[in-house]
Amino acid sequence: MRTFFAFLLAAAVCNAQAAPYPLGTMTCDDIGAFASEAMTWRKSDVTYDEAKLKLEERQYGDPVEKKNLTIILAYVYGNYGNNWTVESAGNVMRSDCLRGRD
């Protein structure tokens, strides 16, 4: 299981934005928390289109935040999300963010 999680983390990091991406007023913890929230939606049978509507209702401190959350939503509802739990989604995206901030 540890090897599987390491593989998922490596795959997400390699395929996610590798360069430091702007976060607006968000932190990497915020990014991870949103990924877990989005995975909770997916596990609760919220459709991708319904999840996108939820993003439209959010308040953003900076336009880049909506862009980042839209990308995360695509990962969660895409093939990566097929193998993630609520916790691992948050961990993977938080780690990716932190790696990009180094």
N, C-alpha and C positions, 0 to 999 in steps of 0.2 A: 504494500500500500504506500509506503514511504517513497519508493521508486516511482510509482504512478503519479503521486503528487508532485514530485520533483520534475517529472516529465511535463505535467500540465503547467507548472510554473515556468519552466524553460520555454515552452511553446508560446505561452502568453507574452512573456517578456520579449521574445524574438519577434513576434508578430505585432505587438503593440508598439506605440510610438517609442523609438529608442532615444531620441534626443529629448532634452529637458523640455517638457511642454508647459506652457503657461497655465496657471491654475486660477487666475483671477483672485477672488477672496477665499477660495477653498484651500484646504490642506490635503495632504496625501491620506490622512485619516478620513477626511470627508469623502474622498474618492472611493476608498475601501468601503465606507459605510453605505454609500450609494449602491455600489455593486452588490452588497449583501441585501439591501432593500429591493433592488431590481430582481435578484434571484428569488427573494420571497414572493414577489409578484408572480414570477414565472411558475414557481411551485404551487401557487394558489390559483393557477389557470387563468391569470390575467393575460390576455393576448398581447402580442407585440404592438398592435395598433392602439390598444387601450393604454399600454405603458407609455407610448409616445404622447398620448393625450395628457397623461399625468405630468410629463415633462413640460408640456405647454403651460400647465397651471402653476408651475413653480416660479418663485421669485429668484432672480439671479443678480449677483453683485457685479457681474462682468459678463459680456457676451460669450467669452471663451468657455465659461462654465457650462452653458447649454451644449456647446459643441462637444466638450469632454464627456458629459453625461450621455449624450446621444451615442457616442462611440462605445462607451461602456455598455449601454443598453444593447447595442448590436452584438457585442461579445457575449453578453448574458443570454440573449435569445438566439444566438447562433450556435455553431457546433461546439464551441468551448463550453457553453452552458450545459450541454448535454451531460458533461462529466463533473460539473461543479456542484457543491453544496452551498448553502447560504454562507457558511463560514469561509469555505475555500474561495468563493468568488471575491469576497472582501479582501482576503489575504493576498490573492494573486494580484488584484488591481492595486492594492496599497503598495505591495512590493514593487510592482512595475513603476508606479509613480515615484517611489523613493529612489529606485535605481536611476530613473531619468533625471532626478534632481541632483545626483552626485556630480 
